[in-house]
Amino acid sequence: MLRRKVPIISVIILSILVGLYLFDTTTIDKELMAETFVFDAVYYEHEQTIEITFQDKSKKTSLVILEILGMKESFQKTFTDIEFIERVSFDGPPQYGWETHPVTLVVEHEEFGKIGMKTEVHSENEPSKLIIFSSL
């Protein structure tokens, strides 16, 4: 009876350890990401434009795909620089708030691989919104 339990218990423990290892390696260090990347989206009402800024302080980005979601005509643009400022015309604040038009980036980074970033637009007199990072 003991001979049957030892292999089963060993397999269970090994499975748990492998699961913890895989979980740990797929999570990203959000503090490191926040220190490495600058990403913001500001709405300037007097110009009726959104200014989107991106900078990679590590200088290891090879490609960035910018997209503004929720628009009638989807806005998407690709960059090969480690930093950019893009201005996009916008008629005014959306009826249901800026949450309906998140700004997203897909970044190909030499060290981090492919990562996603998402933030919300804010007015020029408001603080920057939280950046959500994800591993892709």
NORJO-V751513 format. One record per run of one state. SS is the DSSP state (A for helix, B for strand, O for the rest). FROM is the first residue (numbers start at 1). LEN is the number of residues. If there is no record, write none. Layout:
BEGIN
SS_FROM_LEN ; SS_FROM_LEN
END
This chain:
BEGIN
O_1_1 ; A_2_25 ; O_27_3 ; A_30_7 ; B_37_8 ; O_45_4 ; B_49_8 ; O_57_4 ; B_61_8 ; O_69_6 ; B_75_5 ; O_80_3 ; B_83_7 ; O_90_8 ; A_98_3 ; O_101_2 ; B_103_7 ; O_110_3 ; B_113_7 ; O_120_2 ; B_122_2 ; O_124_8 ; B_132_4 ; O_136_1
END
